[in-house]
Amino acid sequence: MNRRTLLKAGGLALCHVGLAEWAPVLASPVHALSAARQTLALTPVHVSWDRVIRTTVGLRPHRDSGFVLRAEKQGDRLLVHNYGHGGAGMSLAWGTGAIAADMTLAQESRRAAVIGCGAVGLAAARQLQRRGFDVVIYTATVPPDTTSNMSMASFTPASGLIAPEQRTPEWDAQFHEAATTSAEALEALVGSEYGVSWIDHFQATDRPPPPDDEQPDGPLPAFLTTQRSREILGPGEHPFPTRYVVRTSSLRIEPSTYLEALVRDVVQFGGRIVIRQFDTPADVMALAEPVIVNCTGLGSHALFGDEELVPVKGQLTLLSPQEGVTYRAGRRSSARASGSPDVTAVGMMPRRDGIVLGNTQERGVWSLDVNEEARQRIVTNAMRFFRATPPR
Ligand SMILES: Cc1cc2nc3c(=O)[nH]c(=O)nc-3n(C[C@H](O)[C@H](O)[C@H](O)COP(=O)(O)OP(=O)(O)OC[C@H]3O[C@@H](n4cnc5c(N)ncnc54)[C@H](O)[C@@H]3O)c2cc1C
């Protein structure tokens, strides 16, 4: 694998890659025995309180029955709803935007209003423009002041999206189409201009990971699971403090770069952005455009009275950027089922604006205040994880 740096244990090589925390382990006599199998060398993340630069909070727009993607004819106008993407809006926006745009094609007019300027509204606007529409985005806020900017964000199209018992064949079909279209669209945007890239993801675990074909599939088509390029590394083959790690390859999105690039594209293709708050559906339907696409995310709770929409509060803490950290790593919660505070879960993703640690899921919490207990736990867990030594 050329994207993976392999290195035999040894002092000289360790100095070269700067493995300050993990070096003593790699250099130990016991570890040297496993050198024949080669140990994956990764720059460890330096986690300390003086490297914390900020904590961000966002409210995921969750519905237990999944996103809303449907058209309503109101006289000679068409209102298309496209909201409620939970923890997957950054992943699914191009796909649900394409489906929403296709729903408008029977309309004679090629003038459209998009309400909302997060990831979902911006991608819907671009999909409408690609189909020949003149688009105006009306929105209360623009990037960087959207939930989308507070996202982790990676391609996780099935994350926190729907309660399993509420899935229907119709919803699954819409979801499969949206996920497939989105994956293709994001893959085509890979590069620094849009802030989209492939990254190696290491999931640490003490349990022997099941082979590929035993992976739970959830609502996701197999070819879109994050199991791409899956590889299992055992004791002695990796520097993480668990017996195994599962390496996969996943798509990373840098929200600030990505959303600014989409704003620029919408404007470049003749779109306009108007700052405006809507308080009632009548306000929305009073717009001049005959086609209206509602991409207000959690805003649809108040604006369209969708009581099923609930916030799932998510919090991230960023460390200052660190040279050489070019992989993503984490360990799943072992305490989620018991409801007790989780002292094991870790999530780390490097971005241009910092090393992101997180994240949290607090259902039904509308507050944008930082949860200090969660902040302490996330940073402390990461400290333990990146300072610990691998089992021998
Ligand atoms: C911590 C965290 C981590 C996440 N990680 C991921 C991830 O890894 N992958 C992923 O795919 N997703 C992730 N998500 C979820 C993702 O961020 C959301 O699904 C996505 O941002 C929703 O996008 P949106 O455009 O629908 O909403 P928003 O970004 O909230 O945009 C809504 C827009 O509508 C406007 N608006 C709302 N109400 C009104 C109104 N009444 N009048 C006028 N304008 C209005 C707002 O001003 C805003 O411009 C994460 C979220 C959080 C918080």
Ligand as a Chemical Component Dictionary entry (heavy atoms), coordinates in Angstrom:
data_LIG
# 
_chem_comp.id                   LIG 
_chem_comp.type                 NON-POLYMER 
_chem_comp.pdbx_formal_charge   0 
_chem_comp.three_letter_code    LIG 
# 
loop_
_chem_comp_atom.comp_id 
_chem_comp_atom.atom_id 
_chem_comp_atom.alt_atom_id 
_chem_comp_atom.type_symbol 
_chem_comp_atom.charge 
_chem_comp_atom.model_Cartn_x 
_chem_comp_atom.model_Cartn_y 
_chem_comp_atom.model_Cartn_z 
_chem_comp_atom.pdbx_ordinal 
LIG C1  C1  C 0 -20.889 17.932 15.376 1  
LIG C2  C2  C 0 -21.510 17.548 14.067 2  
LIG C3  C3  C 0 -20.886 16.616 13.254 3  
LIG C4  C4  C 0 -21.454 16.265 12.033 4  
LIG N1  N1  N 0 -20.777 15.380 11.234 5  
LIG C5  C5  C 0 -21.288 15.084 10.025 6  
LIG C6  C6  C 0 -20.557 14.217 9.146  7  
LIG O1  O1  O 0 -19.468 13.747 9.469  8  
LIG N2  N2  N 0 -21.110 13.955 7.930  9  
LIG C7  C7  C 0 -22.308 14.474 7.541  10 
LIG O2  O2  O 0 -22.756 14.182 6.437  11 
LIG N3  N3  N 0 -23.024 15.295 8.345  12 
LIG C8  C8  C 0 -22.540 15.596 9.579  13 
LIG N4  N4  N 0 -23.251 16.407 10.418 14 
LIG C9  C9  C 0 -24.638 16.785 10.049 15 
LIG C10 C10 C 0 -24.687 17.942 9.089  16 
LIG O3  O3  O 0 -23.934 19.017 9.578  17 
LIG C11 C11 C 0 -26.161 18.359 8.868  18 
LIG O4  O4  O 0 -26.921 17.260 8.440  19 
LIG C12 C12 C 0 -26.228 19.440 7.803  20 
LIG O5  O5  O 0 -25.448 20.543 8.179  21 
LIG C13 C13 C 0 -27.659 19.906 7.542  22 
LIG O6  O6  O 0 -27.554 20.844 6.495  23 
LIG P1  P1  P 0 -28.749 21.811 6.149  24 
LIG O7  O7  O 0 -28.313 22.602 4.975  25 
LIG O8  O8  O 0 -30.011 21.039 6.080  26 
LIG O9  O9  O 0 -28.890 22.726 7.440  27 
LIG P2  P2  P 0 -28.124 24.069 7.869  28 
LIG O10 O10 O 0 -26.686 23.978 7.635  29 
LIG O11 O11 O 0 -28.608 24.346 9.242  30 
LIG O12 O12 O 0 -28.715 25.167 6.895  31 
LIG C14 C14 C 0 -30.048 25.630 7.035  32 
LIG C15 C15 C 0 -30.164 26.962 6.347  33 
LIG O13 O13 O 0 -31.538 27.369 6.383  34 
LIG C16 C16 C 0 -31.612 28.684 6.857  35 
LIG N5  N5  N 0 -32.896 28.856 7.551  36 
LIG C17 C17 C 0 -33.403 28.070 8.533  37 
LIG N6  N6  N 0 -34.606 28.536 8.908  38 
LIG C18 C18 C 0 -34.871 29.614 8.153  39 
LIG C19 C19 C 0 -35.952 30.551 8.075  40 
LIG N7  N7  N 0 -37.018 30.430 8.871  41 
LIG N8  N8  N 0 -35.861 31.571 7.182  42 
LIG C20 C20 C 0 -34.788 31.706 6.389  43 
LIG N9  N9  N 0 -33.737 30.850 6.410  44 
LIG C21 C21 C 0 -33.777 29.825 7.278  45 
LIG C22 C22 C 0 -30.421 28.837 7.789  46 
LIG O14 O14 O 0 -30.105 30.217 7.969  47 
LIG C23 C23 C 0 -29.348 28.062 7.014  48 
LIG O15 O15 O 0 -28.766 28.879 6.038  49 
LIG C24 C24 C 0 -22.695 16.812 11.632 50 
LIG C25 C25 C 0 -23.324 17.770 12.437 51 
LIG C26 C26 C 0 -22.737 18.139 13.637 52 
LIG C27 C27 C 0 -23.413 19.191 14.479 53 
# 
loop_
_chem_comp_bond.comp_id 
_chem_comp_bond.atom_id_1 
_chem_comp_bond.atom_id_2 
_chem_comp_bond.value_order 
_chem_comp_bond.pdbx_ordinal 
LIG C1  C2  SING 1  
LIG C2  C3  SING 2  
LIG C2  C26 DOUB 3  
LIG C3  C4  DOUB 4  
LIG C4  N1  SING 5  
LIG C4  C24 SING 6  
LIG N1  C5  DOUB 7  
LIG C5  C6  SING 8  
LIG C5  C8  SING 9  
LIG C6  O1  DOUB 10 
LIG C6  N2  SING 11 
LIG N2  C7  SING 12 
LIG C7  O2  DOUB 13 
LIG C7  N3  SING 14 
LIG N3  C8  DOUB 15 
LIG C8  N4  SING 16 
LIG N4  C9  SING 17 
LIG N4  C24 SING 18 
LIG C9  C10 SING 19 
LIG C10 O3  SING 20 
LIG C10 C11 SING 21 
LIG C11 O4  SING 22 
LIG C11 C12 SING 23 
LIG C12 O5  SING 24 
LIG C12 C13 SING 25 
LIG C13 O6  SING 26 
LIG O6  P1  SING 27 
LIG P1  O7  DOUB 28 
LIG P1  O8  SING 29 
LIG P1  O9  SING 30 
LIG O9  P2  SING 31 
LIG P2  O10 DOUB 32 
LIG P2  O11 SING 33 
LIG P2  O12 SING 34 
LIG O12 C14 SING 35 
LIG C14 C15 SING 36 
LIG C15 O13 SING 37 
LIG C15 C23 SING 38 
LIG O13 C16 SING 39 
LIG C16 N5  SING 40 
LIG C16 C22 SING 41 
LIG N5  C17 SING 42 
LIG N5  C21 SING 43 
LIG C17 N6  DOUB 44 
LIG N6  C18 SING 45 
LIG C18 C19 SING 46 
LIG C18 C21 DOUB 47 
LIG C19 N7  SING 48 
LIG C19 N8  DOUB 49 
LIG N8  C20 SING 50 
LIG C20 N9  DOUB 51 
LIG N9  C21 SING 52 
LIG C22 O14 SING 53 
LIG C22 C23 SING 54 
LIG C23 O15 SING 55 
LIG C24 C25 DOUB 56 
LIG C25 C26 SING 57 
LIG C26 C27 SING 58 
# 
